Amino acid sequence: MKTLHKTLALIALASSSAAFAAVDFDSFDTDGDGVISQTEAQANPQLAQIFDELDADGNGELSKEEFAAVQ
C-alpha cells in the first residue's frame, strides 16, 4: 500500500504543471548546498507531501539521487 501511495503521489507531482513548471533539482535547492531541505520542499505542496517517502536515508534532506525518483 505504501508503494501505491508513493506512486500516486509521484504521478500527481509530475503532472502538476502549474506548480511544477521547472522540475529540476536546482529549482528546489534554493540555497545551493546540494540537497533539498524540508524547508525548501515546502515551496511545492506535492513535494512536501512525499518528502519523507523520497528521503530514503532518513536524514531530513533530499539528495539528487533521491529527488531523481520523481522524474
PDB file of N, H, CA, C and O in Angstrom:
ATOM      1  N   MET A   1       0.827  -1.193   0.000  1.00  0.00           N
ATOM      2  CA  MET A   1       0.000   0.000   0.000  1.00  0.00           C
ATOM      3  C   MET A   1       0.869   1.254   0.000  1.00  0.00           C
ATOM      4  O   MET A   1       0.528   2.247  -0.643  1.00  0.00           O
ATOM      5  N   LYS A   2       2.005   1.212   0.728  1.00  0.00           N
ATOM      6  H   LYS A   2       2.281   0.405   1.250  1.00  0.00           H
ATOM      7  CA  LYS A   2       2.896   2.368   0.760  1.00  0.00           C
ATOM      8  C   LYS A   2       3.430   2.672  -0.641  1.00  0.00           C
ATOM      9  O   LYS A   2       3.543   3.834  -1.031  1.00  0.00           O
ATOM     10  N   THR A   3       3.757   1.614  -1.394  1.00  0.00           N
ATOM     11  H   THR A   3       3.665   0.670  -1.077  1.00  0.00           H
ATOM     12  CA  THR A   3       4.264   1.804  -2.750  1.00  0.00           C
ATOM     13  C   THR A   3       3.203   2.436  -3.637  1.00  0.00           C
ATOM     14  O   THR A   3       3.515   3.298  -4.459  1.00  0.00           O
ATOM     15  N   LEU A   4       1.956   2.017  -3.479  1.00  0.00           N
ATOM     16  H   LEU A   4       1.703   1.317  -2.811  1.00  0.00           H
ATOM     17  CA  LEU A   4       0.866   2.595  -4.254  1.00  0.00           C
ATOM     18  C   LEU A   4       0.702   4.073  -3.921  1.00  0.00           C
ATOM     19  O   LEU A   4       0.544   4.899  -4.820  1.00  0.00           O
ATOM     20  N   HIS A   5       0.738   4.407  -2.642  1.00  0.00           N
ATOM     21  H   HIS A   5       0.866   3.736  -1.912  1.00  0.00           H
ATOM     22  CA  HIS A   5       0.618   5.805  -2.214  1.00  0.00           C
ATOM     23  C   HIS A   5       1.751   6.637  -2.799  1.00  0.00           C
ATOM     24  O   HIS A   5       1.520   7.742  -3.290  1.00  0.00           O
ATOM     25  N   LYS A   6       2.963   6.120  -2.749  1.00  0.00           N
ATOM     26  H   LYS A   6       3.151   5.222  -2.350  1.00  0.00           H
ATOM     27  CA  LYS A   6       4.113   6.835  -3.286  1.00  0.00           C
ATOM     28  C   LYS A   6       3.975   7.026  -4.791  1.00  0.00           C
ATOM     29  O   LYS A   6       4.260   8.103  -5.315  1.00  0.00           O
ATOM     30  N   THR A   7       3.541   5.988  -5.478  1.00  0.00           N
ATOM     31  H   THR A   7       3.310   5.113  -5.052  1.00  0.00           H
ATOM     32  CA  THR A   7       3.371   6.070  -6.921  1.00  0.00           C
ATOM     33  C   THR A   7       2.331   7.118  -7.293  1.00  0.00           C
ATOM     34  O   THR A   7       2.559   7.927  -8.193  1.00  0.00           O
ATOM     35  N   LEU A   8       1.207   7.109  -6.616  1.00  0.00           N
ATOM     36  H   LEU A   8       1.022   6.452  -5.886  1.00  0.00           H
ATOM     37  CA  LEU A   8       0.163   8.097  -6.892  1.00  0.00           C
ATOM     38  C   LEU A   8       0.647   9.507  -6.590  1.00  0.00           C
ATOM     39  O   LEU A   8       0.343  10.438  -7.337  1.00  0.00           O
ATOM     40  N   ALA A   9       1.390   9.675  -5.512  1.00  0.00           N
ATOM     41  H   ALA A   9       1.637   8.918  -4.906  1.00  0.00           H
ATOM     42  CA  ALA A   9       1.919  10.991  -5.170  1.00  0.00           C
ATOM     43  C   ALA A   9       2.924  11.463  -6.213  1.00  0.00           C
ATOM     44  O   ALA A   9       2.946  12.644  -6.559  1.00  0.00           O
ATOM     45  N   LEU A  10       3.744  10.568  -6.710  1.00  0.00           N
ATOM     46  H   LEU A  10       3.726   9.609  -6.429  1.00  0.00           H
ATOM     47  CA  LEU A  10       4.714  10.928  -7.737  1.00  0.00           C
ATOM     48  C   LEU A  10       4.020  11.315  -9.041  1.00  0.00           C
ATOM     49  O   LEU A  10       4.446  12.244  -9.727  1.00  0.00           O
ATOM     50  N   ILE A  11       2.965  10.608  -9.370  1.00  0.00           N
ATOM     51  H   ILE A  11       2.619   9.853  -8.813  1.00  0.00           H
ATOM     52  CA  ILE A  11       2.208  10.956 -10.576  1.00  0.00           C
ATOM     53  C   ILE A  11       1.590  12.339 -10.416  1.00  0.00           C
ATOM     54  O   ILE A  11       1.640  13.154 -11.337  1.00  0.00           O
ATOM     55  N   ALA A  12       1.011  12.606  -9.254  1.00  0.00           N
ATOM     56  H   ALA A  12       0.971  11.944  -8.506  1.00  0.00           H
ATOM     57  CA  ALA A  12       0.408  13.920  -9.004  1.00  0.00           C
ATOM     58  C   ALA A  12       1.459  15.013  -9.069  1.00  0.00           C
ATOM     59  O   ALA A  12       1.216  16.083  -9.626  1.00  0.00           O
ATOM     60  N   LEU A  13       2.620  14.745  -8.503  1.00  0.00           N
ATOM     61  H   LEU A  13       2.817  13.875  -8.051  1.00  0.00           H
ATOM     62  CA  LEU A  13       3.703  15.722  -8.503  1.00  0.00           C
ATOM     63  C   LEU A  13       4.166  16.013  -9.928  1.00  0.00           C
ATOM     64  O   LEU A  13       4.328  17.173 -10.305  1.00  0.00           O
ATOM     65  N   ALA A  14       4.374  14.988 -10.702  1.00  0.00           N
ATOM     66  H   ALA A  14       4.242  14.045 -10.396  1.00  0.00           H
ATOM     67  CA  ALA A  14       4.875  15.172 -12.066  1.00  0.00           C
ATOM     68  C   ALA A  14       3.837  15.805 -12.982  1.00  0.00           C
ATOM     69  O   ALA A  14       4.192  16.493 -13.940  1.00  0.00           O
ATOM     70  N   SER A  15       2.561  15.580 -12.699  1.00  0.00           N
ATOM     71  H   SER A  15       2.272  15.021 -11.921  1.00  0.00           H
ATOM     72  CA  SER A  15       1.524  16.109 -13.587  1.00  0.00           C
ATOM     73  C   SER A  15       1.047  17.501 -13.207  1.00  0.00           C
ATOM     74  O   SER A  15       0.232  18.086 -13.920  1.00  0.00           O
ATOM     75  N   SER A  16       1.525  18.029 -12.130  1.00  0.00           N
ATOM     76  H   SER A  16       2.187  17.554 -11.551  1.00  0.00           H
ATOM     77  CA  SER A  16       1.101  19.355 -11.689  1.00  0.00           C
ATOM     78  C   SER A  16       1.902  20.413 -12.436  1.00  0.00           C
ATOM     79  O   SER A  16       2.912  20.905 -11.933  1.00  0.00           O
ATOM     80  N   SER A  17       1.454  20.758 -13.627  1.00  0.00           N
ATOM     81  H   SER A  17       0.633  20.359 -14.036  1.00  0.00           H
ATOM     82  CA  SER A  17       2.227  21.645 -14.486  1.00  0.00           C
ATOM     83  C   SER A  17       2.336  23.061 -13.936  1.00  0.00           C
ATOM     84  O   SER A  17       3.375  23.701 -14.101  1.00  0.00           O
ATOM     85  N   ALA A  18       1.313  23.557 -13.301  1.00  0.00           N
ATOM     86  H   ALA A  18       0.469  23.037 -13.167  1.00  0.00           H
ATOM     87  CA  ALA A  18       1.355  24.926 -12.778  1.00  0.00           C
ATOM     88  C   ALA A  18       2.361  25.054 -11.644  1.00  0.00           C
ATOM     89  O   ALA A  18       3.138  26.008 -11.604  1.00  0.00           O
ATOM     90  N   ALA A  19       2.350  24.111 -10.739  1.00  0.00           N
ATOM     91  H   ALA A  19       1.719  23.336 -10.772  1.00  0.00           H
ATOM     92  CA  ALA A  19       3.242  24.181  -9.586  1.00  0.00           C
ATOM     93  C   ALA A  19       4.601  23.567  -9.875  1.00  0.00           C
ATOM     94  O   ALA A  19       5.530  23.714  -9.081  1.00  0.00           O
ATOM     95  N   PHE A  20       4.724  22.888 -10.990  1.00  0.00           N
ATOM     96  H   PHE A  20       3.969  22.768 -11.635  1.00  0.00           H
ATOM     97  CA  PHE A  20       5.942  22.137 -11.267  1.00  0.00           C
ATOM     98  C   PHE A  20       6.444  22.436 -12.666  1.00  0.00           C
ATOM     99  O   PHE A  20       6.848  21.530 -13.395  1.00  0.00           O
ATOM    100  N   ALA A  21       6.418  23.707 -13.040  1.00  0.00           N
ATOM    101  H   ALA A  21       6.090  24.443 -12.448  1.00  0.00           H
ATOM    102  CA  ALA A  21       6.816  24.099 -14.388  1.00  0.00           C
ATOM    103  C   ALA A  21       8.265  23.727 -14.677  1.00  0.00           C
ATOM    104  O   ALA A  21       8.583  23.286 -15.781  1.00  0.00           O
ATOM    105  N   ALA A  22       9.136  23.899 -13.705  1.00  0.00           N
ATOM    106  H   ALA A  22       8.878  24.258 -12.808  1.00  0.00           H
ATOM    107  CA  ALA A  22      10.551  23.562 -13.879  1.00  0.00           C
ATOM    108  C   ALA A  22      10.903  22.450 -12.898  1.00  0.00           C
ATOM    109  O   ALA A  22      11.265  22.711 -11.751  1.00  0.00           O
ATOM    110  N   VAL A  23      10.792  21.209 -13.363  1.00  0.00           N
ATOM    111  H   VAL A  23      10.498  20.997 -14.295  1.00  0.00           H
ATOM    112  CA  VAL A  23      11.044  20.068 -12.492  1.00  0.00           C
ATOM    113  C   VAL A  23      12.520  19.722 -12.560  1.00  0.00           C
ATOM    114  O   VAL A  23      12.925  18.784 -13.248  1.00  0.00           O
ATOM    115  N   ASP A  24      13.309  20.486 -11.841  1.00  0.00           N
ATOM    116  H   ASP A  24      12.980  21.248 -11.283  1.00  0.00           H
ATOM    117  CA  ASP A  24      14.708  20.125 -11.728  1.00  0.00           C
ATOM    118  C   ASP A  24      15.192  20.402 -10.314  1.00  0.00           C
ATOM    119  O   ASP A  24      14.679  21.270  -9.607  1.00  0.00           O
ATOM    120  N   PHE A  25      16.179  19.644  -9.942  1.00  0.00           N
ATOM    121  H   PHE A  25      16.595  18.940 -10.517  1.00  0.00           H
ATOM    122  CA  PHE A  25      16.709  19.682  -8.583  1.00  0.00           C
ATOM    123  C   PHE A  25      17.099  21.095  -8.164  1.00  0.00           C
ATOM    124  O   PHE A  25      16.767  21.539  -7.065  1.00  0.00           O
ATOM    125  N   ASP A  26      17.800  21.792  -9.042  1.00  0.00           N
ATOM    126  H   ASP A  26      18.070  21.431  -9.935  1.00  0.00           H
ATOM    127  CA  ASP A  26      18.323  23.118  -8.699  1.00  0.00           C
ATOM    128  C   ASP A  26      17.232  24.147  -8.416  1.00  0.00           C
ATOM    129  O   ASP A  26      17.460  25.101  -7.671  1.00  0.00           O
ATOM    130  N   SER A  27      16.053  23.964  -9.002  1.00  0.00           N
ATOM    131  H   SER A  27      15.868  23.190  -9.607  1.00  0.00           H
ATOM    132  CA  SER A  27      14.973  24.921  -8.745  1.00  0.00           C
ATOM    133  C   SER A  27      14.467  24.811  -7.314  1.00  0.00           C
ATOM    134  O   SER A  27      13.894  25.768  -6.794  1.00  0.00           O
ATOM    135  N   PHE A  28      14.663  23.667  -6.667  1.00  0.00           N
ATOM    136  H   PHE A  28      15.128  22.890  -7.090  1.00  0.00           H
ATOM    137  CA  PHE A  28      14.259  23.494  -5.272  1.00  0.00           C
ATOM    138  C   PHE A  28      15.408  23.729  -4.302  1.00  0.00           C
ATOM    139  O   PHE A  28      15.178  24.133  -3.162  1.00  0.00           O
ATOM    140  N   ASP A  29      16.631  23.484  -4.731  1.00  0.00           N
ATOM    141  H   ASP A  29      16.818  23.155  -5.656  1.00  0.00           H
ATOM    142  CA  ASP A  29      17.810  23.702  -3.875  1.00  0.00           C
ATOM    143  C   ASP A  29      18.170  25.186  -3.907  1.00  0.00           C
ATOM    144  O   ASP A  29      19.170  25.585  -4.502  1.00  0.00           O
ATOM    145  N   THR A  30      17.344  25.984  -3.262  1.00  0.00           N
ATOM    146  H   THR A  30      16.531  25.660  -2.778  1.00  0.00           H
ATOM    147  CA  THR A  30      17.471  27.437  -3.371  1.00  0.00           C
ATOM    148  C   THR A  30      18.723  27.996  -2.710  1.00  0.00           C
ATOM    149  O   THR A  30      19.197  29.063  -3.100  1.00  0.00           O
ATOM    150  N   ASP A  31      19.269  27.296  -1.717  1.00  0.00           N
ATOM    151  H   ASP A  31      18.884  26.429  -1.400  1.00  0.00           H
ATOM    152  CA  ASP A  31      20.487  27.805  -1.088  1.00  0.00           C
ATOM    153  C   ASP A  31      21.764  27.228  -1.707  1.00  0.00           C
ATOM    154  O   ASP A  31      22.872  27.583  -1.305  1.00  0.00           O
ATOM    155  N   GLY A  32      21.597  26.337  -2.686  1.00  0.00           N
ATOM    156  H   GLY A  32      20.697  26.049  -3.013  1.00  0.00           H
ATOM    157  CA  GLY A  32      22.739  25.816  -3.432  1.00  0.00           C
ATOM    158  C   GLY A  32      23.671  24.908  -2.661  1.00  0.00           C
ATOM    159  O   GLY A  32      24.843  24.777  -3.015  1.00  0.00           O
ATOM    160  N   ASP A  33      23.161  24.270  -1.601  1.00  0.00           N
ATOM    161  H   ASP A  33      22.209  24.376  -1.314  1.00  0.00           H
ATOM    162  CA  ASP A  33      24.041  23.418  -0.802  1.00  0.00           C
ATOM    163  C   ASP A  33      24.091  21.965  -1.273  1.00  0.00           C
ATOM    164  O   ASP A  33      24.732  21.128  -0.638  1.00  0.00           O
ATOM    165  N   GLY A  34      23.415  21.664  -2.385  1.00  0.00           N
ATOM    166  H   GLY A  34      22.893  22.344  -2.901  1.00  0.00           H
ATOM    167  CA  GLY A  34      23.491  20.318  -2.945  1.00  0.00           C
ATOM    168  C   GLY A  34      22.433  19.359  -2.444  1.00  0.00           C
ATOM    169  O   GLY A  34      22.427  18.195  -2.844  1.00  0.00           O
ATOM    170  N   VAL A  35      21.534  19.812  -1.576  1.00  0.00           N
ATOM    171  H   VAL A  35      21.539  20.757  -1.251  1.00  0.00           H
ATOM    172  CA  VAL A  35      20.427  18.999  -1.082  1.00  0.00           C
ATOM    173  C   VAL A  35      19.173  19.863  -0.994  1.00  0.00           C
ATOM    174  O   VAL A  35      19.250  21.090  -0.937  1.00  0.00           O
ATOM    175  N   ILE A  36      18.018  19.201  -0.982  1.00  0.00           N
ATOM    176  H   ILE A  36      17.955  18.204  -1.028  1.00  0.00           H
ATOM    177  CA  ILE A  36      16.752  19.903  -0.777  1.00  0.00           C
ATOM    178  C   ILE A  36      16.318  19.637   0.657  1.00  0.00           C
ATOM    179  O   ILE A  36      16.059  18.496   1.038  1.00  0.00           O
ATOM    180  N   SER A  37      16.242  20.687   1.433  1.00  0.00           N
ATOM    181  H   SER A  37      16.452  21.614   1.123  1.00  0.00           H
ATOM    182  CA  SER A  37      15.807  20.551   2.827  1.00  0.00           C
ATOM    183  C   SER A  37      14.291  20.490   2.885  1.00  0.00           C
ATOM    184  O   SER A  37      13.612  20.765   1.895  1.00  0.00           O
ATOM    185  N   GLN A  38      13.763  20.129   4.047  1.00  0.00           N
ATOM    186  H   GLN A  38      14.315  19.906   4.851  1.00  0.00           H
ATOM    187  CA  GLN A  38      12.310  20.126   4.208  1.00  0.00           C
ATOM    188  C   GLN A  38      11.755  21.538   4.039  1.00  0.00           C
ATOM    189  O   GLN A  38      10.661  21.711   3.502  1.00  0.00           O
ATOM    190  N   THR A  39      12.481  22.529   4.482  1.00  0.00           N
ATOM    191  H   THR A  39      13.370  22.389   4.918  1.00  0.00           H
ATOM    192  CA  THR A  39      12.053  23.919   4.321  1.00  0.00           C
ATOM    193  C   THR A  39      11.966  24.286   2.853  1.00  0.00           C
ATOM    194  O   THR A  39      10.990  24.901   2.425  1.00  0.00           O
ATOM    195  N   GLU A  40      12.976  23.917   2.075  1.00  0.00           N
ATOM    196  H   GLU A  40      13.769  23.417   2.423  1.00  0.00           H
ATOM    197  CA  GLU A  40      12.966  24.205   0.641  1.00  0.00           C
ATOM    198  C   GLU A  40      11.832  23.460  -0.061  1.00  0.00           C
ATOM    199  O   GLU A  40      11.218  23.993  -0.985  1.00  0.00           O
ATOM    200  N   ALA A  41      11.554  22.241   0.370  1.00  0.00           N
ATOM    201  H   ALA A  41      12.053  21.808   1.121  1.00  0.00           H
ATOM    202  CA  ALA A  41      10.500  21.433  -0.247  1.00  0.00           C
ATOM    203  C   ALA A  41       9.120  22.039  -0.021  1.00  0.00           C
ATOM    204  O   ALA A  41       8.199  21.782  -0.796  1.00  0.00           O
ATOM    205  N   GLN A  42       8.967  22.836   1.024  1.00  0.00           N
ATOM    206  H   GLN A  42       9.715  23.044   1.654  1.00  0.00           H
ATOM    207  CA  GLN A  42       7.665  23.441   1.322  1.00  0.00           C
ATOM    208  C   GLN A  42       7.192  24.374   0.217  1.00  0.00           C
ATOM    209  O   GLN A  42       6.012  24.725   0.179  1.00  0.00           O
ATOM    210  N   ALA A  43       8.077  24.782  -0.678  1.00  0.00           N
ATOM    211  H   ALA A  43       9.035  24.497  -0.647  1.00  0.00           H
ATOM    212  CA  ALA A  43       7.697  25.646  -1.795  1.00  0.00           C
ATOM    213  C   ALA A  43       6.752  24.926  -2.759  1.00  0.00           C
ATOM    214  O   ALA A  43       6.057  25.575  -3.540  1.00  0.00           O
ATOM    215  N   ASN A  44       6.720  23.602  -2.712  1.00  0.00           N
ATOM    216  H   ASN A  44       7.285  23.075  -2.077  1.00  0.00           H
ATOM    217  CA  ASN A  44       5.834  22.822  -3.566  1.00  0.00           C
ATOM    218  C   ASN A  44       5.044  21.844  -2.695  1.00  0.00           C
ATOM    219  O   ASN A  44       5.625  20.910  -2.141  1.00  0.00           O
ATOM    220  N   PRO A  45       3.740  22.043  -2.566  1.00  0.00           N
ATOM    221  CA  PRO A  45       2.939  21.191  -1.679  1.00  0.00           C
ATOM    222  C   PRO A  45       3.032  19.694  -1.988  1.00  0.00           C
ATOM    223  O   PRO A  45       3.027  18.870  -1.073  1.00  0.00           O
ATOM    224  N   GLN A  46       3.117  19.343  -3.275  1.00  0.00           N
ATOM    225  H   GLN A  46       3.121  20.012  -4.018  1.00  0.00           H
ATOM    226  CA  GLN A  46       3.208  17.926  -3.627  1.00  0.00           C
ATOM    227  C   GLN A  46       4.548  17.340  -3.173  1.00  0.00           C
ATOM    228  O   GLN A  46       4.596  16.228  -2.647  1.00  0.00           O
ATOM    229  N   LEU A  47       5.627  18.085  -3.378  1.00  0.00           N
ATOM    230  H   LEU A  47       5.588  18.988  -3.806  1.00  0.00           H
ATOM    231  CA  LEU A  47       6.933  17.602  -2.935  1.00  0.00           C
ATOM    232  C   LEU A  47       6.976  17.503  -1.421  1.00  0.00           C
ATOM    233  O   LEU A  47       7.517  16.539  -0.880  1.00  0.00           O
ATOM    234  N   ALA A  48       6.419  18.476  -0.738  1.00  0.00           N
ATOM    235  H   ALA A  48       5.980  19.259  -1.177  1.00  0.00           H
ATOM    236  CA  ALA A  48       6.387  18.449   0.728  1.00  0.00           C
ATOM    237  C   ALA A  48       5.622  17.229   1.230  1.00  0.00           C
ATOM    238  O   ALA A  48       5.994  16.623   2.235  1.00  0.00           O
ATOM    239  N   GLN A  49       4.556  16.875   0.525  1.00  0.00           N
ATOM    240  H   GLN A  49       4.254  17.367  -0.292  1.00  0.00           H
ATOM    241  CA  GLN A  49       3.720  15.751   0.937  1.00  0.00           C
ATOM    242  C   GLN A  49       4.463  14.419   0.866  1.00  0.00           C
ATOM    243  O   GLN A  49       4.255  13.556   1.718  1.00  0.00           O
ATOM    244  N   ILE A  50       5.319  14.237  -0.126  1.00  0.00           N
ATOM    245  H   ILE A  50       5.488  14.938  -0.819  1.00  0.00           H
ATOM    246  CA  ILE A  50       6.017  12.953  -0.286  1.00  0.00           C
ATOM    247  C   ILE A  50       7.481  13.021   0.143  1.00  0.00           C
ATOM    248  O   ILE A  50       8.241  12.081  -0.087  1.00  0.00           O
ATOM    249  N   PHE A  51       7.873  14.122   0.759  1.00  0.00           N
ATOM    250  H   PHE A  51       7.255  14.886   0.945  1.00  0.00           H
ATOM    251  CA  PHE A  51       9.267  14.322   1.138  1.00  0.00           C
ATOM    252  C   PHE A  51       9.820  13.134   1.938  1.00  0.00           C
ATOM    253  O   PHE A  51      10.886  12.607   1.619  1.00  0.00           O
ATOM    254  N   ASP A  52       9.089  12.722   2.974  1.00  0.00           N
ATOM    255  H   ASP A  52       8.223  13.150   3.233  1.00  0.00           H
ATOM    256  CA  ASP A  52       9.584  11.640   3.835  1.00  0.00           C
ATOM    257  C   ASP A  52       9.735  10.325   3.078  1.00  0.00           C
ATOM    258  O   ASP A  52      10.627   9.532   3.380  1.00  0.00           O
ATOM    259  N   GLU A  53       8.871  10.092   2.097  1.00  0.00           N
ATOM    260  H   GLU A  53       8.146  10.736   1.851  1.00  0.00           H
ATOM    261  CA  GLU A  53       8.973   8.863   1.313  1.00  0.00           C
ATOM    262  C   GLU A  53      10.170   8.904   0.372  1.00  0.00           C
ATOM    263  O   GLU A  53      10.803   7.878   0.126  1.00  0.00           O
ATOM    264  N   LEU A  54      10.482  10.085  -0.156  1.00  0.00           N
ATOM    265  H   LEU A  54       9.968  10.919   0.044  1.00  0.00           H
ATOM    266  CA  LEU A  54      11.639  10.210  -1.053  1.00  0.00           C
ATOM    267  C   LEU A  54      12.958  10.194  -0.290  1.00  0.00           C
ATOM    268  O   LEU A  54      13.988   9.797  -0.835  1.00  0.00           O
ATOM    269  N   ASP A  55      12.930  10.620   0.960  1.00  0.00           N
ATOM    270  H   ASP A  55      12.093  10.942   1.403  1.00  0.00           H
ATOM    271  CA  ASP A  55      14.137  10.691   1.789  1.00  0.00           C
ATOM    272  C   ASP A  55      14.529   9.284   2.240  1.00  0.00           C
ATOM    273  O   ASP A  55      14.301   8.895   3.386  1.00  0.00           O
ATOM    274  N   ALA A  56      15.118   8.538   1.321  1.00  0.00           N
ATOM    275  H   ALA A  56      15.303   8.854   0.391  1.00  0.00           H
ATOM    276  CA  ALA A  56      15.419   7.119   1.533  1.00  0.00           C
ATOM    277  C   ALA A  56      16.328   6.861   2.729  1.00  0.00           C
ATOM    278  O   ALA A  56      16.150   5.865   3.431  1.00  0.00           O
ATOM    279  N   ASP A  57      17.297   7.738   2.973  1.00  0.00           N
ATOM    280  H   ASP A  57      17.442   8.547   2.403  1.00  0.00           H
ATOM    281  CA  ASP A  57      18.210   7.511   4.092  1.00  0.00           C
ATOM    282  C   ASP A  57      17.741   8.169   5.393  1.00  0.00           C
ATOM    283  O   ASP A  57      18.389   8.031   6.431  1.00  0.00           O
ATOM    284  N   GLY A  58      16.623   8.878   5.334  1.00  0.00           N
ATOM    285  H   GLY A  58      16.097   8.990   4.492  1.00  0.00           H
ATOM    286  CA  GLY A  58      16.029   9.453   6.542  1.00  0.00           C
ATOM    287  C   GLY A  58      16.828  10.555   7.204  1.00  0.00           C
ATOM    288  O   GLY A  58      16.704  10.775   8.409  1.00  0.00           O
ATOM    289  N   ASN A  59      17.656  11.260   6.423  1.00  0.00           N
ATOM    290  H   ASN A  59      17.757  11.082   5.445  1.00  0.00           H
ATOM    291  CA  ASN A  59      18.485  12.301   7.027  1.00  0.00           C
ATOM    292  C   ASN A  59      17.843  13.692   7.012  1.00  0.00           C
ATOM    293  O   ASN A  59      18.461  14.669   7.435  1.00  0.00           O
ATOM    294  N   GLY A  60      16.600  13.777   6.523  1.00  0.00           N
ATOM    295  H   GLY A  60      16.098  12.983   6.180  1.00  0.00           H
ATOM    296  CA  GLY A  60      15.904  15.062   6.517  1.00  0.00           C
ATOM    297  C   GLY A  60      16.237  15.954   5.333  1.00  0.00           C
ATOM    298  O   GLY A  60      15.863  17.126   5.302  1.00  0.00           O
ATOM    299  N   GLU A  61      16.940  15.396   4.363  1.00  0.00           N
ATOM    300  H   GLU A  61      17.244  14.444   4.388  1.00  0.00           H
ATOM    301  CA  GLU A  61      17.310  16.130   3.159  1.00  0.00           C
ATOM    302  C   GLU A  61      17.166  15.208   1.956  1.00  0.00           C
ATOM    303  O   GLU A  61      17.309  13.991   2.073  1.00  0.00           O
ATOM    304  N   LEU A  62      16.882  15.803   0.796  1.00  0.00           N
ATOM    305  H   LEU A  62      16.766  16.791   0.701  1.00  0.00           H
ATOM    306  CA  LEU A  62      16.825  15.016  -0.431  1.00  0.00           C
ATOM    307  C   LEU A  62      18.080  15.261  -1.249  1.00  0.00           C
ATOM    308  O   LEU A  62      18.401  16.398  -1.595  1.00  0.00           O
ATOM    309  N   SER A  63      18.777  14.193  -1.550  1.00  0.00           N
ATOM    310  H   SER A  63      18.516  13.269  -1.269  1.00  0.00           H
ATOM    311  CA  SER A  63      19.929  14.284  -2.439  1.00  0.00           C
ATOM    312  C   SER A  63      19.423  14.298  -3.879  1.00  0.00           C
ATOM    313  O   SER A  63      18.235  14.088  -4.127  1.00  0.00           O
ATOM    314  N   LYS A  64      20.318  14.544  -4.817  1.00  0.00           N
ATOM    315  H   LYS A  64      21.283  14.714  -4.616  1.00  0.00           H
ATOM    316  CA  LYS A  64      19.929  14.499  -6.236  1.00  0.00           C
ATOM    317  C   LYS A  64      19.417  13.109  -6.606  1.00  0.00           C
ATOM    318  O   LYS A  64      18.475  12.974  -7.387  1.00  0.00           O
ATOM    319  N   GLU A  65      20.036  12.091  -6.050  1.00  0.00           N
ATOM    320  H   GLU A  65      20.802  12.200  -5.416  1.00  0.00           H
ATOM    321  CA  GLU A  65      19.623  10.719  -6.339  1.00  0.00           C
ATOM    322  C   GLU A  65      18.226  10.437  -5.808  1.00  0.00           C
ATOM    323  O   GLU A  65      17.408   9.826  -6.497  1.00  0.00           O
ATOM    324  N   GLU A  66      17.949  10.882  -4.583  1.00  0.00           N
ATOM    325  H   GLU A  66      18.613  11.379  -4.024  1.00  0.00           H
ATOM    326  CA  GLU A  66      16.623  10.672  -4.010  1.00  0.00           C
ATOM    327  C   GLU A  66      15.563  11.452  -4.788  1.00  0.00           C
ATOM    328  O   GLU A  66      14.474  10.939  -5.045  1.00  0.00           O
ATOM    329  N   PHE A  67      15.883  12.680  -5.159  1.00  0.00           N
ATOM    330  H   PHE A  67      16.768  13.097  -4.950  1.00  0.00           H
ATOM    331  CA  PHE A  67      14.945  13.507  -5.912  1.00  0.00           C
ATOM    332  C   PHE A  67      14.683  12.923  -7.297  1.00  0.00           C
ATOM    333  O   PHE A  67      13.598  13.109  -7.848  1.00  0.00           O
ATOM    334  N   ALA A  68      15.652  12.227  -7.860  1.00  0.00           N
ATOM    335  H   ALA A  68      16.534  12.076  -7.412  1.00  0.00           H
ATOM    336  CA  ALA A  68      15.515  11.650  -9.197  1.00  0.00           C
ATOM    337  C   ALA A  68      14.357  10.667  -9.280  1.00  0.00           C
ATOM    338  O   ALA A  68      13.868  10.391 -10.376  1.00  0.00           O
ATOM    339  N   ALA A  69      13.906  10.132  -8.147  1.00  0.00           N
ATOM    340  H   ALA A  69      14.303  10.356  -7.257  1.00  0.00           H
ATOM    341  CA  ALA A  69      12.767   9.212  -8.148  1.00  0.00           C
ATOM    342  C   ALA A  69      11.507   9.894  -8.645  1.00  0.00           C
ATOM    343  O   ALA A  69      10.577   9.216  -9.082  1.00  0.00           O
ATOM    344  N   VAL A  70      11.450  11.206  -8.592  1.00  0.00           N
ATOM    345  H   VAL A  70      12.206  11.757  -8.237  1.00  0.00           H
ATOM    346  CA  VAL A  70      10.289  11.971  -9.043  1.00  0.00           C
ATOM    347  C   VAL A  70      10.265  12.049 -10.553  1.00  0.00           C
ATOM    348  O   VAL A  70       9.188  12.075 -11.150  1.00  0.00           O
ATOM    349  N   GLN A  71      11.402  12.087 -11.174  1.00  0.00           N
ATOM    350  H   GLN A  71      12.277  12.066 -10.689  1.00  0.00           H
ATOM    351  CA  GLN A  71      11.477  12.355 -12.615  1.00  0.00           C
ATOM    352  C   GLN A  71      11.363  11.133 -13.455  1.00  0.00           C
ATOM    353  O   GLN A  71      11.410  11.221 -14.682  1.00  0.00           O
TER     354      GLN A  71
END
